[in-house]
Amino acid sequence: MLHDTGGRAEIFVGWFINGNTGDVLPPGLLGALAALHLDLALDIYPPDQAKTQPSASAGGSVSAGPAATG
């Protein structure tokens, strides 16, 4: 397993919002992520940034920088 050899993996979510919003991550999902030793990285872009960020479909690139370990 990746975790057993010192490796790590994450699920990265880029969330572009247009206003006040929210969502729920159910315990089953969080438990499944924990059981698989997966980090969950949320990158939330407010309305003013959502207008200026390039999208992957518009020729922009999507990348994730190094995640914090803890």
C-alpha positions as a Markdown table, in Angstrom:
| # | Residue | x | y | z |
|---|---|---|---|---|
| 1 | Met | 0.0 | 0.0 | 0.0 |
| 2 | Leu | 1.2 | 3.5 | -0.8 |
| 3 | His | 0.8 | 4.7 | 2.8 |
| 4 | Asp | 2.7 | 1.8 | 4.2 |
| 5 | Thr | 5.8 | 2.8 | 2.2 |
| 6 | Gly | 5.7 | 6.5 | 3.2 |
| 7 | Gly | 3.8 | 7.7 | 0.2 |
| 8 | Arg | 0.6 | 9.8 | 0.2 |
| 9 | Ala | -2.2 | 10.6 | -2.1 |
| 10 | Glu | -5.0 | 13.2 | -2.1 |
| 11 | Ile | -8.3 | 14.0 | -3.7 |
| 12 | Phe | -8.1 | 17.6 | -4.9 |
| 13 | Val | -11.3 | 19.6 | -5.4 |
| 14 | Gly | -11.3 | 23.1 | -7.0 |
| 15 | Trp | -14.6 | 24.7 | -6.2 |
| 16 | Phe | -15.5 | 27.8 | -8.1 |
| 17 | Ile | -18.5 | 29.6 | -6.5 |
| 18 | Asn | -20.7 | 32.5 | -7.5 |
| 19 | Gly | -22.0 | 33.3 | -4.0 |
| 20 | Asn | -22.9 | 31.8 | -0.7 |
| 21 | Thr | -23.0 | 28.0 | -1.0 |
| 22 | Gly | -22.3 | 24.9 | 0.9 |
| 23 | Asp | -22.3 | 21.1 | 0.8 |
| 24 | Val | -22.1 | 18.2 | 3.2 |
| 25 | Leu | -19.5 | 15.4 | 3.2 |
| 26 | Pro | -21.3 | 12.4 | 4.7 |
| 27 | Pro | -19.5 | 10.3 | 7.3 |
| 28 | Gly | -19.4 | 7.3 | 5.0 |
| 29 | Leu | -17.4 | 9.3 | 2.4 |
| 30 | Leu | -15.0 | 10.7 | 5.1 |
| 31 | Gly | -14.6 | 7.2 | 6.6 |
| 32 | Ala | -13.8 | 5.8 | 3.1 |
| 33 | Leu | -11.2 | 8.5 | 2.6 |
| 34 | Ala | -9.6 | 7.8 | 6.0 |
| 35 | Ala | -9.6 | 4.0 | 5.4 |
| 36 | Leu | -7.7 | 4.6 | 2.1 |
| 37 | His | -5.4 | 7.1 | 3.8 |
| 38 | Leu | -6.4 | 9.8 | 1.3 |
| 39 | Asp | -6.2 | 13.5 | 2.1 |
| 40 | Leu | -9.0 | 15.8 | 0.9 |
| 41 | Ala | -7.7 | 19.1 | -0.4 |
| 42 | Leu | -10.4 | 21.8 | -1.0 |
| 43 | Asp | -9.4 | 24.9 | -3.0 |
| 44 | Ile | -12.4 | 27.4 | -2.9 |
| 45 | Tyr | -12.5 | 30.3 | -5.4 |
| 46 | Pro | -14.8 | 33.2 | -4.5 |
| 47 | Pro | -16.8 | 35.0 | -7.2 |
| 48 | Asp | -14.1 | 37.7 | -7.9 |
| 49 | Gln | -11.4 | 35.0 | -8.4 |
| 50 | Ala | -13.7 | 32.7 | -10.3 |
| 51 | Lys | -13.9 | 35.3 | -13.1 |
| 52 | Thr | -10.1 | 35.6 | -13.4 |
| 53 | Gln | -9.0 | 32.0 | -13.1 |
| 54 | Pro | -8.3 | 30.2 | -16.4 |
| 55 | Ser | -10.3 | 27.0 | -16.8 |
| 56 | Ala | -8.8 | 23.8 | -18.2 |
| 57 | Ser | -11.3 | 23.9 | -21.1 |
| 58 | Ala | -10.1 | 27.5 | -22.0 |
| 59 | Gly | -6.5 | 26.3 | -22.4 |
| 60 | Gly | -5.5 | 26.9 | -18.8 |
| 61 | Ser | -3.7 | 24.3 | -16.7 |
| 62 | Val | -4.8 | 22.6 | -13.5 |
| 63 | Ser | -2.2 | 21.8 | -11.0 |
| 64 | Ala | -1.9 | 21.0 | -7.3 |
| 65 | Gly | 1.1 | 22.2 | -5.3 |
| 66 | Pro | 2.6 | 20.3 | -2.5 |
| 67 | Ala | 0.1 | 19.6 | 0.3 |
| 68 | Ala | 0.9 | 20.2 | 3.9 |
| 69 | Thr | 1.7 | 17.1 | 5.9 |
| 70 | Gly | 0.5 | 16.6 | 9.3 |
